[in-house]
Amino acid sequence: MDAESGESTRQDGSCAERPARSYGGQAVIEGVMMRGRRNVTLAVRTSTGEIVVETDSISPLRVDERLLAAPVVRGAVALADSLVVGIKAIFRSAELASPKESGRPGQAETGPSTAKVWMFPLIGLAVALAVALFVVVPVVATSLLLRWAGVTGRILTNFVETAIRLLILGAYIALVSRAREIQRVLQYHGAEHKVIWAWETFADDVRDFVKNPEEASKLLKDRARNMSRVHPRCGTSFLFLAVIAGALVFSLVSPEGLLLRMVARIALLPVVAGFAYEILKASPGKKGLVFSILRAPGLVLQKMTTREPDDDEIEVAALALAHLLRREEL
């Protein structure tokens, strides 16, 4: 999922006449979810070939506004909120893409939503797996490796942990991206990026049709074909930045004992997430060697987490953003 930021720049780095408000997105099952500040739109191609579009308002977080404005803290809150919205979108897309035979095409069965029933258990499972994979395994592996080598030191420990996390991240993305079942999701991921680029590059043109989502989506689709499928605000880039942010944060708090170090790493994860969010939010459009270095690995990883989409997939992504724009820009 893409992070939100105040303004966006063209693909060539220049600004539109009127800066485009940036939007985030996420590939789901046979579709794309686009999110703005106040609304979220889901577009899914059903088994019958039609595209179902749903737009809902986002319930405001019950959090002190001062926290939402505070750097780092706002990133941790935004990440948690995005996780909830994203999982709900995935479940809803599954309901729309493969509706029950007894239901109407593109309509889910009535009754309690599957997303509501399984959302929080799945979020808990996802967090637990992430903690195990990127905290527990690196900490234990580093301890065993350094003990075997007969060396110690806070700087060395942090360096080896970070290297192991990067290896795990690269291996995980490489394995997942090769799964046959996920290839269409990766294509929709690429379509989402292309359409976001089209909006950020041609916002002034698209605004002329914002009251008519069908016309706006046609323009977005046409412009998106030649856009890049990688984007600096992508969640894939966030994962890399989180590892780098973790190296910086963990270097400041690193107890000697294995158990204490593991507990400290887990406790500091919200700080790491918030720090990575701030870097991701600030980096698009920024020039200079430091920002280029920070962006490069994430863009490389996106080559694995995206695929070139076809016109049908771009059409779905374009419709999602066009309907969202009608609610957000008017």
C-alpha positions in Angstrom: 0.0 0.0 0.0 1.1 3.5 -0.8 1.7 6.0 1.9 -0.2 9.3 1.8 1.6 12.7 1.5 0.5 16.3 1.0 1.6 16.8 -2.6 2.8 14.8 -5.5 5.2 15.3 -8.3 5.3 14.2 -11.9 7.2 11.1 -12.9 10.0 13.3 -14.2 10.1 15.1 -10.9 8.5 18.4 -11.9 5.3 19.7 -10.3 1.9 20.1 -12.0 0.4 23.6 -12.2 -1.7 22.8 -9.3 -0.1 20.2 -7.0 -2.0 16.9 -7.1 -3.2 15.6 -3.8 -1.6 12.2 -3.3 -3.6 9.0 -2.9 -2.7 5.5 -1.7 -3.7 2.2 -3.2 -3.5 -1.5 -2.8 -3.9 -4.5 -5.0 -6.6 -6.9 -3.9 -8.2 -10.0 -5.3 -9.2 -9.2 -8.9 -9.1 -5.5 -8.2 -7.6 -2.4 -6.6 -8.4 -0.4 -3.6 -7.8 3.4 -3.6 -7.7 5.4 -0.5 -8.0 9.2 0.1 -8.2 11.3 3.3 -11.9 10.7 3.9 -13.0 7.9 1.6 -11.9 4.5 0.3 -12.9 3.0 -3.1 -12.8 -0.6 -4.1 -13.1 -1.7 -7.7 -13.3 -5.5 -8.5 -13.8 -7.4 -11.7 -16.2 -10.2 -11.0 -16.4 -13.7 -12.4 -18.9 -12.4 -15.0 -16.5 -9.7 -16.3 -18.3 -6.7 -14.9 -16.5 -4.2 -12.7 -18.1 -3.5 -9.3 -17.2 -0.2 -7.6 -17.8 0.5 -4.0 -17.0 3.8 -2.2 -17.3 4.3 1.5 -16.4 6.9 4.0 -13.5 6.2 6.4 -14.4 6.4 10.0 -12.1 8.9 11.7 -9.7 7.4 14.2 -10.5 8.1 17.8 -7.1 9.5 18.5 -6.0 12.8 19.9 -5.4 15.1 16.9 -2.1 16.2 18.4 -0.9 12.6 18.1 -2.0 12.4 14.5 0.1 15.6 13.8 3.2 14.4 15.7 6.0 13.1 13.5 6.8 9.4 13.9 3.7 8.9 16.1 1.4 9.6 13.1 3.3 7.1 11.0 2.7 4.3 13.5 -1.0 5.2 13.8 -1.3 5.5 10.0 0.3 2.1 9.5 -2.1 0.4 11.9 -5.1 2.1 10.3 -3.9 1.1 6.8 -3.6 -2.5 7.9 -7.2 -2.6 9.1 -8.5 -0.9 5.9 -6.4 -3.1 3.7 -7.5 -6.4 5.2 -11.1 -5.4 5.0 -10.6 -4.5 1.3 -9.0 -7.9 0.6 -11.9 -9.8 2.1 -14.5 -7.7 0.4 -12.8 -8.2 -2.9 -12.9 -11.9 -2.4 -16.6 -11.7 -1.8 -17.2 -9.6 -4.9 -14.8 -11.5 -7.2 -16.4 -14.9 -6.4 -19.9 -14.4 -5.2 -22.0 -17.3 -3.9 -24.1 -19.0 -6.6 -27.2 -18.0 -4.8 -26.4 -14.3 -4.9 -26.5 -11.8 -7.7 -23.3 -11.3 -9.8 -20.9 -9.0 -8.0 -22.9 -9.1 -4.8 -21.9 -10.9 -1.6 -24.3 -12.9 0.5 -26.2 -11.0 3.2 -25.3 -11.5 6.8 -22.1 -10.8 8.9 -19.2 -9.8 6.7 -16.4 -12.3 6.6 -14.0 -9.4 6.9 -15.5 -8.3 10.2 -15.4 -11.9 11.6 -11.8 -12.7 10.6 -10.2 -9.2 10.3 -8.7 -8.8 13.8 -7.5 -12.5 14.2 -5.8 -12.2 10.8 -4.2 -8.8 11.8 -3.0 -10.5 15.0 -1.6 -13.4 13.0 0.1 -11.1 10.5 1.7 -9.1 13.3 2.9 -12.2 15.1 4.4 -13.7 11.9 6.2 -10.4 11.1 7.6 -10.1 14.6 8.8 -13.7 14.5 10.4 -13.3 11.1 11.9 -9.9 11.4 12.7 -9.7 15.1 12.9 -13.1 16.8 14.8 -14.9 14.0 17.4 -12.1 13.3 18.1 -11.6 17.1 18.5 -15.3 17.8 20.5 -16.0 14.6 22.8 -13.1 15.3 23.4 -14.2 18.9 24.3 -17.8 17.7 26.5 -16.5 14.9 28.5 -14.1 17.0 28.8 -16.7 19.8 30.1 -19.2 17.2 32.6 -16.6 15.8 33.7 -15.6 19.4 33.1 -11.9 18.8 30.9 -9.3 20.6 30.0 -5.6 20.3 26.8 -3.5 20.0 27.7 -2.1 16.6 28.6 -5.5 15.2 25.5 -7.1 16.7 23.3 -4.4 15.1 25.0 -4.7 11.8 24.7 -8.4 11.6 21.0 -8.3 12.6 20.3 -5.7 9.9 22.0 -7.8 7.3 20.0 -10.8 8.3 16.7 -8.8 8.2 17.6 -7.6 4.7 18.3 -11.2 3.6 15.1 -12.4 5.0 13.1 -9.6 3.4 14.7 -10.2 0.0 14.1 -14.0 0.2 10.6 -13.5 1.4 9.6 -11.2 -1.4 11.4 -13.3 -4.0 9.6 -16.5 -2.9 6.1 -14.9 -2.6 6.5 -13.1 -6.0 7.2 -16.4 -7.7 3.9 -18.0 -6.5 1.6 -18.7 -9.4 -1.5 -17.9 -7.5 -0.3 -14.3 -6.8 0.7 -13.2 -10.3 -2.6 -11.5 -11.0 -2.4 -9.6 -7.7 1.1 -8.4 -8.8 -0.3 -7.2 -12.1 -3.0 -5.3 -10.3 -0.3 -3.9 -8.1 1.5 -2.6 -11.2 -1.8 -1.2 -12.5 -2.4 0.7 -9.3 1.1 2.3 -9.5 0.6 3.2 -13.2 -2.8 4.9 -12.5 -1.4 6.8 -9.4 1.4 8.0 -11.6 -1.1 9.1 -14.3 -3.0 11.1 -11.8 0.1 12.7 -10.3 1.4 13.6 -13.7 -1.8 14.7 -15.4 -3.9 15.9 -12.5 -4.8 19.2 -14.2 -6.3 17.3 -17.2 -8.1 14.7 -15.1 -9.7 17.4 -12.9 -11.7 18.6 -15.9 -13.6 15.2 -15.8 -13.7 14.6 -12.1 -17.5 14.9 -12.0 -17.8 12.1 -14.5 -15.9 9.0 -13.2 -16.3 7.1 -16.5 -14.6 9.8 -18.5 -12.0 10.4 -15.9 -11.2 6.7 -15.8 -10.8 6.6 -19.6 -8.3 9.5 -19.4 -6.4 7.9 -16.5 -6.3 4.5 -18.3 -5.0 6.1 -21.5 -2.3 8.0 -19.7 -1.4 5.1 -17.4 -0.3 2.7 -20.1 3.1 4.5 -20.5 3.7 5.0 -16.8 6.1 3.1 -14.7 4.9 0.2 -12.6 7.1 1.2 -9.7 6.4 4.1 -7.3 8.5 5.5 -4.5 5.6 5.5 -2.0 4.9 1.8 -2.4 4.6 -0.4 0.7 7.4 -2.5 -0.7 9.7 0.4 -0.3 8.3 0.9 3.2 9.5 -2.6 4.2 13.0 -1.8 3.1 13.0 1.6 4.9 11.6 -0.1 8.0 14.7 -2.4 8.1 17.0 0.7 7.8 15.0 2.7 10.3 15.2 -0.3 12.7 19.0 -0.3 12.4 19.1 3.3 13.5 16.6 3.0 16.3 17.9 -0.3 17.6 21.5 1.1 17.7 20.3 3.6 20.4 18.6 0.9 22.6 20.4 -2.4 22.6 20.5 -4.4 25.9 23.1 -7.1 26.3 20.9 -10.0 27.1 19.2 -12.0 24.4 15.8 -11.9 25.9 16.0 -8.2 26.9 17.3 -7.3 23.4 14.3 -9.1 21.8 11.8 -7.4 24.1 13.4 -4.0 23.4 13.2 -4.7 19.6 9.5 -5.6 19.9 8.7 -2.6 22.1 10.4 -0.2 19.6 8.5 -1.5 16.5 6.0 1.3 16.6 8.8 3.8 16.6 10.5 2.0 13.8 7.3 2.0 11.7 6.7 5.7 12.4 10.3 6.6 11.5 10.1 4.6 8.3 6.8 6.2 7.4 8.3 9.7 7.8 11.2 8.8 5.5 8.8 7.3 2.9 6.5 10.3 3.0 9.4 12.7 2.6 11.4 10.9 -0.1 9.2 11.2 -3.3 10.3 14.1 -5.4 13.3 14.8 -3.2 16.6 15.1 -5.0 20.1 14.4 -3.7 22.3 11.4 -3.2 20.9 10.4 0.2 17.3 10.2 -1.1 18.4 8.4 -4.2 20.2 5.8 -2.2 17.1 5.4 0.1 14.7 5.0 -2.8 16.8 2.7 -5.0 16.5 -0.7 -3.1 12.8 -0.3 -2.7 12.3 0.4 -6.4 14.4 -2.7 -7.2 12.2 -4.8 -4.9 9.1 -3.5 -6.6 10.3 -5.1 -9.8 9.5 -8.4 -7.9 6.2 -7.3 -6.3 4.7 -5.8 -9.5 4.1 -7.2 -13.0 3.1 -5.3 -16.1 -0.7 -5.2 -16.2 -3.0 -5.6 -19.2 -5.6 -3.0 -20.2 -8.3 -4.7 -18.3 -6.4 -4.5 -15.0 -5.5 -0.8 -15.7 -9.2 -0.2 -16.4 -10.1 -1.5 -12.9 -7.5 0.6 -11.2 -8.5 3.7 -13.2 -12.2 3.3 -12.2 -11.2 2.9 -8.6 -9.3 6.2 -8.6 -11.8 8.0 -10.7 -14.7 7.3 -8.3 -12.5 8.2 -5.4 -11.6 11.5 -7.0 -15.3 12.4 -7.4 -15.7 12.1 -3.7 -12.4 13.6 -2.6 -11.8 16.4 -5.1 -15.3 18.0 -5.3 
